[in-house]
Amino acid sequence: MISPATKLTAVIGEPVGQSLSPLLHNKIYADEGIDAVMLAFGNPSIEKLVAAVRALPIHLAAVTMPHKQTIMPLLDEIDAQAREIGAVNTVVNREGKLHGFNTDIVGIAAALKEVSLKGESVLLIGAGGAARTVAYLLKKIDAKIFCHNRDRAQAQDLVRSFGGTLVEAEELGQTSFDVIVNATPVGMKPNVDAIPLPEEFIREGSAVFDLVYSPLETKLLRSARARGARAISGLTMFLAQGIEQERLWLGKEIESAPYEELLKEGVRRRDG
């Protein structure tokens, strides 16, 4: 029951209608007995969204595409790790001061925790905020980064920041990749037949991590399984980063296991 005392949290981006954040966070509030509600605020203007965060106020904001980088100049403080990554996906409003964090790094680490990365050749597809977070982790672990992105300038900026090699489309077949990470929206509903690279570049015994979690099994992940590669869904990352967002706001640890099936069912229902 929403009352005048109910604290408002939000997922902000454009579009946000498909986001599972309200499903996850509102269930956490119900389970933990917290008088709060998460709503979805969609707007192509990050300035308008940040103004709403300050005015309403929104106590916790989950930031999604395309605002993870453009929000940074509008915040009062940014966590050192988020600043180094160059992307913010979480804003905690503390007495009117907006503090930016990056919890995607926690989610990515959770998704890749059983994958050998040190010294391995990793193809990173994409160069936006999520891709920069992946690159940050890969650099810390001493993986060999190969970045492929439609926007060449954006890819060059990522490689300048984190090291690695820029790979053009015609060069993809020249390296045998141990790990492939899709950090683009390619394959996301409704374009479920799209795949971010030709499937013949997926080799047996490699690992393929798709940050897309709707549908639960993207064409990229289906192709990975069919070719004898390990397929890792973006749902693992999404859950871990969301739990970390609540830890930052509430200051308490929350067990993630009870929410795995909730999210899977939420995707199945939505994908119908």
C-alpha positions in Angstrom: 0.0 0.0 0.0 1.5 3.3 -1.1 1.3 6.1 1.5 2.8 9.6 1.9 5.6 7.9 3.8 6.5 5.5 1.0 9.9 6.1 -0.5 10.2 6.3 -4.2 12.9 4.5 -6.2 13.0 4.2 -10.0 14.6 2.7 -13.1 15.4 5.5 -15.5 16.4 5.2 -19.2 14.8 5.0 -22.6 13.0 2.7 -23.2 12.2 1.3 -19.7 8.9 -0.5 -20.3 10.6 -3.9 -20.6 12.8 -3.5 -17.5 12.6 -6.2 -14.9 14.0 -3.8 -12.2 10.5 -3.0 -10.7 9.7 -6.7 -10.4 12.9 -7.5 -8.6 13.2 -4.4 -6.3 9.5 -4.3 -5.3 9.7 -8.0 -4.3 12.8 -7.2 -2.2 10.9 -4.3 -0.5 7.9 -6.6 0.2 10.2 -9.4 1.6 12.3 -7.0 3.7 9.3 -5.0 5.0 10.6 -1.8 3.5 8.0 1.0 2.7 9.2 1.8 -0.8 8.1 1.3 -4.4 10.1 1.2 -7.6 8.6 2.8 -10.8 9.8 3.1 -14.3 10.7 6.6 -15.6 11.4 6.7 -19.4 12.7 9.8 -21.1 15.4 10.4 -23.8 16.5 13.4 -21.8 18.8 12.5 -19.0 18.6 16.1 -17.7 14.9 15.8 -17.2 15.3 12.4 -15.5 17.9 13.7 -13.1 15.7 16.8 -12.3 12.9 14.3 -11.4 15.3 12.3 -9.2 16.1 15.5 -7.3 12.6 16.9 -7.1 10.4 14.0 -6.2 12.9 12.8 -4.6 13.8 9.4 -5.9 16.0 7.7 -3.3 17.5 5.0 -5.5 17.8 5.2 -9.3 18.8 2.2 -11.5 20.2 3.8 -14.6 19.8 1.9 -17.9 20.5 2.6 -21.6 21.3 5.0 -23.0 22.2 7.1 -20.0 25.0 5.3 -18.1 27.6 7.7 -19.4 25.7 10.9 -20.0 24.4 11.0 -16.4 27.9 11.4 -14.9 28.3 15.1 -15.3 24.9 15.7 -13.6 25.8 13.9 -10.4 27.3 15.4 -7.2 29.7 12.6 -6.4 30.9 9.6 -8.3 32.5 6.5 -6.7 36.1 6.0 -7.8 35.5 2.7 -9.5 32.6 4.1 -11.5 34.7 7.0 -12.5 37.5 4.8 -13.7 35.0 2.6 -15.7 33.4 5.7 -17.1 29.8 4.6 -16.5 27.2 4.8 -13.7 24.2 2.5 -13.4 23.2 3.3 -9.9 22.4 6.6 -8.1 21.8 6.9 -4.4 20.1 10.1 -3.3 21.6 11.0 0.2 19.9 14.1 1.6 19.7 15.7 -1.8 23.2 14.8 -2.9 23.3 12.3 -5.9 26.0 9.7 -5.5 26.9 7.6 -8.6 28.0 4.0 -8.5 28.6 1.1 -10.9 27.0 -2.2 -9.7 27.3 -3.7 -13.2 30.8 -4.7 -12.3 29.5 -6.9 -9.5 27.0 -8.5 -11.9 29.6 -9.2 -14.6 32.0 -10.7 -12.1 29.2 -13.0 -10.8 28.3 -14.1 -14.3 31.9 -14.8 -15.2 33.1 -16.2 -11.9 33.6 -19.7 -13.2 35.2 -18.7 -16.5 39.0 -18.6 -16.9 39.9 -15.1 -18.1 43.5 -14.4 -17.2 45.6 -14.5 -20.3 42.6 -15.6 -22.4 41.5 -14.0 -25.7 38.2 -12.2 -25.1 36.1 -10.7 -27.9 34.0 -7.8 -26.5 31.2 -6.8 -28.8 30.1 -3.2 -28.0 31.8 -0.2 -26.5 29.1 1.6 -24.5 28.6 1.8 -20.7 28.1 -1.9 -20.2 31.0 -2.8 -22.5 33.3 -0.4 -20.6 32.4 -2.2 -17.4 33.3 -5.6 -18.9 36.6 -4.1 -20.3 37.4 -2.8 -16.8 37.1 -6.2 -15.3 39.0 -7.9 -18.1 41.9 -5.5 -17.7 42.0 -6.1 -14.0 42.2 -9.9 -14.6 44.9 -9.5 -17.4 42.7 -10.9 -20.2 43.5 -10.1 -23.8 40.8 -7.7 -25.0 39.6 -7.6 -28.6 36.8 -5.0 -29.1 34.4 -5.0 -32.0 31.8 -2.2 -32.3 29.8 -0.6 -35.1 30.9 2.9 -33.9 34.6 2.8 -34.5 35.4 6.0 -32.6 33.6 4.6 -29.5 35.6 1.4 -29.7 38.8 3.3 -30.1 38.0 5.2 -26.9 37.4 2.0 -25.0 40.7 0.5 -26.2 42.5 3.7 -25.2 41.0 3.5 -21.7 41.5 -0.2 -21.0 44.0 -1.5 -23.6 43.3 -4.2 -26.2 42.9 -4.5 -29.9 40.2 -3.0 -32.2 38.7 -5.6 -34.5 36.9 -4.8 -37.7 34.1 -7.1 -39.0 36.3 -8.6 -41.7 39.0 -9.4 -39.1 36.8 -11.4 -36.7 37.8 -14.8 -38.2 41.6 -14.1 -37.8 41.6 -14.8 -34.0 40.3 -17.8 -32.1 38.4 -16.4 -29.1 38.3 -18.2 -25.7 35.5 -16.0 -24.5 32.9 -13.9 -26.3 30.9 -11.2 -24.5 27.9 -9.4 -26.1 27.5 -6.0 -24.5 25.1 -4.7 -27.2 21.3 -4.8 -27.3 21.5 -7.1 -30.4 19.2 -10.1 -29.9 17.0 -8.3 -27.4 13.2 -8.7 -27.8 11.6 -7.9 -30.3 14.6 -8.6 -32.6 15.1 -12.1 -31.2 16.5 -13.5 -34.5 19.4 -11.1 -34.5 22.9 -12.2 -33.6 25.9 -9.9 -33.0 28.5 -12.0 -34.9 28.5 -14.9 -37.3 28.0 -18.1 -35.4 31.0 -19.8 -37.1 33.3 -17.7 -34.9 32.0 -19.5 -31.8 34.4 -22.3 -31.1 33.8 -25.5 -29.2 34.9 -25.3 -25.5 34.8 -21.5 -25.4 32.4 -19.4 -23.2 29.8 -17.0 -24.5 28.3 -14.4 -22.2 25.3 -12.4 -23.4 24.3 -9.4 -21.3 20.9 -9.5 -23.0 18.4 -11.4 -20.7 15.2 -11.1 -22.7 14.6 -13.7 -24.2 16.1 -16.0 -21.6 18.0 -17.8 -24.3 19.1 -15.4 -27.1 20.0 -16.7 -30.6 23.7 -16.1 -29.6 23.3 -18.4 -26.6 21.4 -21.0 -28.6 24.2 -21.0 -31.2 26.8 -21.2 -28.4 25.2 -24.4 -27.0 24.8 -25.9 -30.5 28.5 -25.4 -31.1 29.7 -26.9 -27.8 30.4 -23.6 -26.1 29.4 -22.6 -22.6 26.4 -20.2 -22.6 26.0 -17.6 -19.9 22.7 -15.6 -19.6 22.6 -11.9 -18.7 20.0 -12.7 -16.0 22.8 -13.7 -13.6 24.4 -10.3 -14.1 21.1 -8.5 -13.8 20.2 -10.2 -10.5 23.6 -9.6 -8.9 23.8 -6.0 -9.9 20.3 -5.3 -8.6 21.0 -6.9 -5.2 24.1 -4.7 -5.0 22.0 -1.6 -5.7 19.8 -2.4 -2.8 22.8 -3.1 -0.6 24.2 0.4 -1.4 20.9 2.1 -0.6 19.7 0.0 2.4 23.1 -0.8 3.9 22.2 -4.4 4.3 23.1 -7.7 2.6 20.3 -9.4 0.7 20.4 -13.1 -0.4 20.0 -13.3 -4.2 18.9 -17.0 -4.6 15.2 -16.4 -3.7 14.8 -14.0 -6.7 16.3 -16.2 -9.6 13.0 -17.9 -10.4 11.1 -14.7 -10.0 13.1 -13.1 -12.7 13.0 -16.1 -15.0 9.2 -16.3 -14.7 9.0 -12.5 -15.3 10.9 -12.9 -18.6 8.8 -15.9 -19.6 5.6 -14.0 -18.9 6.7 -10.9 -20.8 8.0 -12.9 -23.8 4.8 -14.8 -23.8 
